[in-house]
Amino acid sequence: MSFLGAFRPSASAFSGLLWKNPWRMSATRKARVRQRLRDVDTVIDTIRTSGVQCRALECAKQLPTESEMHPRDKYMVFSPHGANFRKSVHKVPKFTRKTLRVNPRGF
């Protein structure tokens, strides 16, 4: 089997790189994260004004809004294995389904 010619595999195919995950978030991806946070804020406000009461809503009222959050908290989450105990939000699996607004105290 010869690996010469037009259809030879790339270096990533040789080394077995499966997920092409960039090391830094793009500006459009950050904008989508901010928009997603704002969408959640509007849903919480809508439910709050409708008069519905539940324990989850009481917990959601204590969360900071997107405008109150520091950029470090918008795009990074606590990770005991990451450098400086932080990890970029796009490296976390299913980060759109988790509440990442609250980190442990001191981080």
HELIX and SHEET records of a PDB file:
HELIX    1   1 ALA A   11  SER A   15  1                                   5    
HELIX    2   2 ALA A   27  SER A   50  1                                  24    
HELIX    3   3 ARG A   55  LYS A   61  1                                   7    
HELIX    4   4 PRO A   71  TYR A   75  1                                   5    
HELIX    5   5 ALA A   83  PHE A   85  5                                   3    
HELIX    6   6 VAL A   89  LYS A   91  5                                   3    
SHEET    1   A 2 MET A  76  PHE A  78  0                                        
SHEET    2   A 2 ARG A  86  SER A  88 -1                                        
END                                                                             
